[in-house]
Amino acid sequence: MQCLSTLVTEETVYYEGDKSQARFLREFADYAQVGFTSTANSVRTSAFGVLCQLAHLHHELVAPFVMSRLDHVSRLTWGEHKCLAIVLLNKIVKGIIASDTYRTLIQKATAHISKNYSPEYEGIITNIKSQIDRISTVLREICRFNRSDLLLKVAAVNLLPNTYEIESLMDIFVNILLIAKDDIRAWILFSGPGLVKDTTDETFANSDRTLRFSLAFDNTRLKDFALEMVISLVKHIEEEKPERLGGEHFDILQFSFRHLDFTKISADEMNFIANNLKDYLCVALCDEDFYALSTEILKVLLRLHFKQELQMKDVESFLSSALILMKQNNLPKCLESIATYLVDLKREALESNFDAVKRFLSTVVVETRSKLGEEAPDDELRLTELLDRIDVLPSQSP
């Protein structure tokens, strides 16, 4: 089996219609299926190697067998087998996505089916989606509670080519980022072979002893990927309802906001992102670890809010509450950060005569002064002075 796992790598191209090659590769598949059931870890490992290479060449060579063994795959216990299962399942999904059937009936479904509708299409589409859903479920189970650095790296690298197309795999990818150690998450997002470097076309590649994984992101695809990733993260936050966001959340937000193309995001998507994040940003503005990044994200969201490209609910009250929290918890660095932004915002509003911004600042001042109440005279952080500086309608002496 070890010899077969080496020999099969000599087959680098699958020739459609070549019956001789097809028979040859099916022999490899038959032996791999036998090896897959072995109780010897080394034999099963080599069998996985054969299956992975065959799936790379043509996923249909192994997909029926693997789909019939998904329950078994989900119960694997040896770490190396879990890693190889992740590689194998993602290669099958990649093959499904690249198939003519998928591209015609799912990627371009509206145009094609409207012209060439057949009742058979519904069954084919349902079957394809069911296969992907079942594979996603197994991948989620393998990755859910695993903290192995190697497994999380292998999972992230292999999921990447398919997250662009399959929402459930993007959810798994985001969950990996949330549970990974800080250095592994940084490796995936920002450094090492990360998603993107300083150019618009980079390769995300990693090699282990026998396999090579690569993914090229062009600039447009990267922007779409960033949008899908932040939407997946916000859905996760909406479902889990954490008390506050941690470094893992802000690493993903930092990456996503760096690459988002806000001109191509729908108003519904932006409203969903902004209104589910704003309460957490209020807390993060008062956190000395995250206030700087939170301020930058807030700037982006407010700019879109003022341009009426999104509608943040009760945003004035949200910012007013943050200012009060900064005062109550004696956080001068946090207040200085947001103060610099608000003073610059007032200057720009007056120079451009931007009424929406003026109304926003005026409401923030009024609400904050109301919440301060009797606390104002003991204002060590000079919050009342800041309110005077950003008030676009200062009180007049009689």
Salt bridges, closest charged atoms under 4 A:
GLU60 OE1 - HIS58 NE2 3.58
GLU80 OE2 - ARG209 NH2 2.74
ASP100 OD1 - ARG103 NH2 2.40
GLU141 OE2 - ARG144 NH1 3.30
ASP149 OD2 - LYS181 NZ 3.52
GLU167 OE2 - LYS235 NZ 2.73
ASP182 OD1 - ARG185 NH2 2.62
GLU248 OE2 - HIS249 ND1 3.68
ASP251 OD2 - ARG185 NE 2.78
ASP261 OD2 - LYS223 NZ 3.99
ASP279 OD1 - LYS278 NZ 3.65
ASP287 OD2 - ARG244 NH1 3.71
GLU296 OE2 - LYS299 NZ 3.13
GLU309 OE2 - LYS307 NZ 3.54
ASP344 OD1 - ARG347 NH1 3.05
GLU351 OE2 - ARG347 NE 3.73
GLU375 OE1 - LYS327 NZ 3.42
GLU385 OE1 - ARG382 NH2 2.73
ASP388 OD1 - ARG369 NH2 2.48
ASP391 OD2 - ARG369 NH1 3.17
